[in-house]
Amino acid sequence: GLDQLSPRRREVFVLNRIEGYSFPQIAQRLGITLSAVEKHAAKAVLQMTDWMDEANPQPKGIEQ
């Protein structure tokens, strides 16, 4: 799933979710705005969720 993210989204996702950096820390480290970090993080989570749903489809009639 990480391979499907753009390089910047992957970097933000890894720094936040794996390495534990806060959004303000990531913004400072990457030299981008806090708003940009928030957008990259949100889109990365959506993409990863979609990827997981595609990899593990639920049988029809089963609610998640």
N, C-alpha and C positions, 0 to 999 in steps of 0.2 A: 503494500500500500504506500509506503513512503516513497518508493520510486516513481509513483504517479504524481506526486506533488511537484510543483515548480521548485527550483532551488531555494528561493527566498521563503516560500511557505514551509518547506521542509526544515529550513534552518530555524525559523520561528517556532515551529511545532516541537522540534527536538530540544531547543533551548528551554522551552516552557515545560513541556510534558515529561521530558526525560531527564534533563539536567536541572530542572527546578528554578529557573530564572523567572523573575516577575516580568510583567509586560514593560514597566518603566526601565528595568535593567536591560531588557532586550533592545528597547528603543535606543537607549544610550549606547549600548555595545555595537549596534548595527548602524547607528547614525541616521535613523529614520524616526518619524513621529510616532507617538503613542497610538494615535488613531490608525496608522498604517499597520502597526503590530497587531492591534485588535482585529483589524480586517483580515490580515493574513492568518491569524490564529483561528478565527471563526470559519473561514473558508477551508482551512486545512482539516478542521474537525468534521465539517460537512463532507468533504471528500473522503476522509478516512471512514466515516460512518457508511457512506454509500458503498465504498469498497468492501467493507465488512458484510454489508447486507447482500451484495452480489456474491461474495465468497461463501456465504452461509444462508442460502434462501430458506425461508420458513415454508412448510407445507401449507397449501391453501386451506383456509378455514381456521388456522391457528393464529390467535391474536398475540402480538408481542407484548 
